């Protein structure tokens, strides 16, 4: 029993913890000012074309966003987009390597929506949702 508890403690200590606040961002010229998680989720799951989602490449920020906002893991989100692309209903979101790249893409496109760390927000983008 002691070895099992020790192994569980080591596993928990090794599990990644993402403690940074995530914000959903849009272009400052976009009229949107506030959004609920459910609304943001629609764009990142291809259920609405009102915004063009910009995704992060695989990593802890993406995983946390998918878990908290979409209530899915990244493999589920990829499967949803694969089906949408295969059936011709949508184009998959661009995947960018960093929050700086996501921020630049959103700042350059009035219809784009993305997510970054709250600490990365500046006047080139507008935060419409803070993810708890």
Long-range contacts (C-beta under 8 A, 24 or more apart in sequence): 16-60, 18-60, 18-61, 18-63, 18-64, 20-61, 20-117, 20-118, 20-119, 21-117, 21-118, 21-119, 21-130, 21-131, 22-61, 22-64, 22-65, 22-68, 22-115, 22-116, 22-117, 22-118, 22-130, 22-131, 23-115, 23-116, 23-117, 23-118, 23-121, 23-127, 23-128, 23-129, 23-130, 23-131, 24-69, 24-113, 24-114, 24-115, 24-127, 24-128, 24-129, 24-131, 25-102, 25-103, 25-106, 25-113, 25-114, 25-115, 25-116, 25-121, 25-125, 25-126, 25-127, 25-128, 26-51, 26-106, 26-112, 26-113, 26-125, 26-126, 26-128, 27-106, 27-107, 27-108, 27-109, 27-110, 27-111, 27-112, 27-125, 27-126, 28-107, 28-123, 28-124, 28-125, 28-126, 29-110, 30-110, 30-111, 30-126, 32-126, 32-128, 33-126, 33-128, 34-128, 34-129, 35-128, 35-129, 36-129, 37-68, 37-69, 37-129, 37-131, 40-69, 40-113, 40-128, 40-129, 41-69, 41-70, 41-71, 43-113, 44-69, 44-70, 44-77, 44-93, 44-113, 45-70, 45-72, 45-77, 45-80, 46-80, 46-81, 46-84, 46-89, 46-90, 49-90, 50-111, 51-111, 51-112, 51-113, 52-93, 52-109, 52-111, 52-112, 52-113, 53-93, 53-112, 53-113, 53-114, 54-93, 54-94, 54-96, 54-102, 54-105, 54-106, 54-112, 54-113, 54-114, 55-93, 55-94, 55-95, 55-96, 55-102, 55-114, 56-95, 56-96, 56-97, 56-98, 56-99, 56-102, 56-115, 57-95, 57-96, 57-97, 61-99, 61-115, 61-116, 61-117, 64-131, 65-115, 65-131, 68-131, 68-132, 69-115, 69-131
